[in-house]
Amino acid sequence: MGPMDDHDAPPAGLFGTLLDLSFDALITPRLLRMLYTLAMTCISGIAAVVFWFGWSITGAGWWSELGWVLVVGTPPLWLAALVLVRVVAEYLIVQHKISTDLTIIRKALTSGRDQT
């Protein structure tokens, strides 16, 4: 057969992956899209609250300077946080792809050695 025999197939589904003690099936790619969306939503929500708070105190006496700092500083910090989360997500995906490729290569090499 090919590099992945039927008995080597990773368990199907989320719970099968969670209970896989050999760690051949990785859960990271399955959860990463959800976690990335959740992180973007949380970062955007927090940035919106900080921006709104800064905007609301821009006319409040000596607090107005702090308000303008928050209003001006929130968008760059929001963008930096999104870039950071994206870089971490891409790093995890690249690591997963490397692991998958190495597993395929290892199985191809060991199956070739078993046939000789």
HELIX and SHEET records of a PDB file:
HELIX    1   1 ASP A    6  ASP A    8  5                                   3    
HELIX    2   2 GLY A   13  LEU A   18  1                                   6    
HELIX    3   3 THR A   28  SER A   56  1                                  29    
HELIX    4   4 GLY A   61  TRP A   63  5                                   3    
HELIX    5   5 SER A   64  GLN A  115  1                                  52    
END                                                                             
